[in-house]
Amino acid sequence: MPASSSTDRRGRRRARLPLLALVPALVGLALLVLPAVALLARAPWSTLGERLASEAVLDALRVSVTSAVLATAVSLLLGVPLAWLLTVADAWARPWRRLLRAVVTVPLVLPPVVGGLALLYLLGRTGLLGRPLEALTGVTVPFTLGAVVLAQTFVAMPFLVLSVEGALRGVDPGLQVAAATLGASRGTTFRRVTLPLVAPGVAAGAVLCFARALGEFGATITFAGTFPGRTQTLPTSVYLAQQSDPESAVAISLVLLAVGVGVLLLLRDRWLTGAAVGR
Amino acid sequence: MSGVGSADALGLEARVRVPRTAFEVVADLAVGPGEVLCLLGANGAGKSTVLAALAGLVAGPGTRVQLGDDLLDDVDAGRHVAPQDRRVGLVFQDHRLFPHLTALENVAFGLRATGTPRQEAHRTAAEELARAGLADLRDRRPSGLSGGQAQRVALARALVVRPRLLLLDEPLAALDAEARVATRAALRQALAGQPTPTVLVSHDPADAVALADRVLVLDRGRVVQGGPPGAVLADPWSPYVASLTGGTVWRPERVDPDAGGWVATLAGGARVRSARRAPAGPPRVVVPASAARLLVAEPPGPWPVVGPGALEGDVVGLEPRVARLAVSVRLRRGGHVLTAEVGWGDEVAAQLRTGDAVRVRLDPDQVTVR
């Protein structure tokens, strides 16, 4: 059978990759998949249950889930209006528009450890805001659960902002004009028209943000430390266990890998396809 | 129509001045309570810009919009009432129903946005849908409505908040021919009971005739003609209006009295006789498509006898219309282009080719000059 007549059940032509592209594509795929396979190969399957049920792991899991949920909530609260601001900034002069965009997206390219250091110089006991904050209220932020949440928010919020911004740009501005002529204020229009229409984008952004917060390491360990039961998250416990108890490190890594893959599968089916809009 | 309060119906007076890239839109209009004004013009003539100005979405220096005693816009005096505070209803070509809301929720949207409690808003919206004959569509999303149904829901959504001014922007243009006729009839019925001034934008003369009390013709941002729809279409002042009914308008160089009528001379010397002189308007020669009789030279024979006054020309375009073939003829003298119509049954219709030499005889009783 000639290759060109290859079709699927619905009669669509099947696209084929030339060999020159197929080989590097497969090598690339292997680069992404093989490390996970190696991890699975080293997994201590017989003791997996008891290792994961240990108090240290359960503590880290609790801190991780609590902080990632809080970081996602904070990101939603601050990130949705920030995404709105990014779309409004289209009317600004170009330098300001670019500066705003750069500031919002810089955590995506900044090494998280640098972010953690910067947070420390802002909110540490001798920091720019940390010193007056302690003097006025007696509150210190670093090395608390709050610090974990802040570090995760700093790193993860841009994922939500960009996702929501993309969704906002997809909303027909004509609908906002229509809402205005019906007497709706800008706030009402945003709440009752724009927000429901971007809900799939907000949800996708929140899931991405949660997954990123759950996996955050560098900023957390710098700004919040690794106090078991208080600021030690799953990723930081992997790092510490790797030296003392490698098999437990592998076990926790498997949990993080499973969560990551699960989140992406969920996203692909439910939100990234865009089919949910208007349903 | 019952249930529509008319006590506070106000007239609209507007001076619209909006600069655009190619030209400035300049239109002065006054629309009385219950009156429907149609802004007629080609795409890009500035019609929708006028509507946007009335809705408070755009404005230029000199713009002034007043509803009764209520000054909505006076750009020079720094006065501007925001679109959401005007109580001006706008219906768009692309219905713009909210895709995530049902028909009922769409109609209730304006009420709820202005503070009516949910239950009451839904009850009033249901009544409005029932009044428009759309009660059985109340739970459908816009994706489940046909184009005509969606446009009628959009009209109900605009009317339910009791706007003080109703603006319709090409409401039928996006519909297929069948839905357009039905929706036009529904629109006509809905507008008949409206106490407010209504401004309708369209490029379809059928909308003007069916829906409007008065027409303003816009061309490149300027008002070029106004009056009752029938009168405007019967006596076009510009090539654009003439094209709507398939006729021709020329600017004559001079018009002189002649035995039993007038004779208009066009640039290049072509002369057109007329028995009718228009009482007002700019200098013009109006030739309805039905006034022109085409004569073709029989190869190799002589021209048929046509009497004096026949114009020589060449066929430059053939456009099949539903009942007749429209033939564009460029006159040899002066290069003026004329539209004539030939019935499909006429043997000339089958013979004509672009580039053919023809002679045209115009019926003086159907030609109007000024």
HADDOCK unambig.tbl for C-alpha pairs under 7 A between the chains (distance, minus, plus):
assign (segid A and resid 174 and name CA) (segid B and resid 96 and name CA) 6.74 0.50 0.50
assign (segid A and resid 175 and name CA) (segid B and resid 96 and name CA) 5.70 0.50 0.50
assign (segid A and resid 175 and name CA) (segid B and resid 98 and name CA) 6.71 0.50 0.50
assign (segid A and resid 178 and name CA) (segid B and resid 96 and name CA) 6.70 0.50 0.50
assign (segid A and resid 180 and name CA) (segid B and resid 83 and name CA) 6.04 0.50 0.50
assign (segid A and resid 180 and name CA) (segid B and resid 84 and name CA) 4.59 0.50 0.50
assign (segid A and resid 181 and name CA) (segid B and resid 83 and name CA) 5.60 0.50 0.50
assign (segid A and resid 181 and name CA) (segid B and resid 84 and name CA) 5.12 0.50 0.50
assign (segid A and resid 181 and name CA) (segid B and resid 88 and name CA) 6.34 0.50 0.50
assign (segid A and resid 181 and name CA) (segid B and resid 89 and name CA) 6.13 0.50 0.50
assign (segid A and resid 181 and name CA) (segid B and resid 90 and name CA) 6.43 0.50 0.50
assign (segid A and resid 182 and name CA) (segid B and resid 84 and name CA) 6.40 0.50 0.50
assign (segid A and resid 182 and name CA) (segid B and resid 89 and name CA) 6.73 0.50 0.50
assign (segid A and resid 182 and name CA) (segid B and resid 110 and name CA) 4.67 0.50 0.50
assign (segid A and resid 182 and name CA) (segid B and resid 158 and name CA) 6.89 0.50 0.50
assign (segid A and resid 183 and name CA) (segid B and resid 84 and name CA) 4.01 0.50 0.50
assign (segid A and resid 183 and name CA) (segid B and resid 85 and name CA) 6.00 0.50 0.50
assign (segid A and resid 183 and name CA) (segid B and resid 87 and name CA) 6.73 0.50 0.50
assign (segid A and resid 183 and name CA) (segid B and resid 110 and name CA) 5.99 0.50 0.50
assign (segid A and resid 183 and name CA) (segid B and resid 113 and name CA) 6.33 0.50 0.50
assign (segid A and resid 183 and name CA) (segid B and resid 114 and name CA) 6.11 0.50 0.50
assign (segid A and resid 184 and name CA) (segid B and resid 84 and name CA) 5.78 0.50 0.50
assign (segid A and resid 184 and name CA) (segid B and resid 110 and name CA) 6.80 0.50 0.50
assign (segid A and resid 184 and name CA) (segid B and resid 113 and name CA) 4.96 0.50 0.50
assign (segid A and resid 184 and name CA) (segid B and resid 114 and name CA) 6.58 0.50 0.50
assign (segid A and resid 185 and name CA) (segid B and resid 84 and name CA) 6.36 0.50 0.50
assign (segid A and resid 188 and name CA) (segid B and resid 113 and name CA) 6.67 0.50 0.50
assign (segid A and resid 197 and name CA) (segid B and resid 100 and name CA) 6.89 0.50 0.50
assign (segid A and resid 278 and name CA) (segid B and resid 99 and name CA) 5.79 0.50 0.50
assign (segid A and resid 278 and name CA) (segid B and resid 100 and name CA) 5.29 0.50 0.50
